[in-house]
Amino acid sequence: MHHHVDRLVIGGGETSGAVLHVLGMTTFKVESSMAPGVPALVPVYEKKPVFFLESGNFGQEDFFVRALKDVYV
């Protein structure tokens, strides 16, 4: 079964880097920011998926809920 993913929210700096490495994604366009220090990253050669990489103390308490809604992309 094939699933379409248009957004991936990853918590943790080292985890984020590891996930993108495994996916083979290395070059991104930085789009609008959903929180200070948390931009939306879009692969250069694709429009989707959009990545939100949260690391450290960035983002509000509702960061993960907001990142999964359609209002930012």
Secondary structure, 3 states (H helix, E strand, C coil): CCCCCCEEEEECHHHHHHHHHHHCCCCEEEEEEEECCEEEEEECCCCCCEEEEECCCCCCCCHHHHHCCCCCC
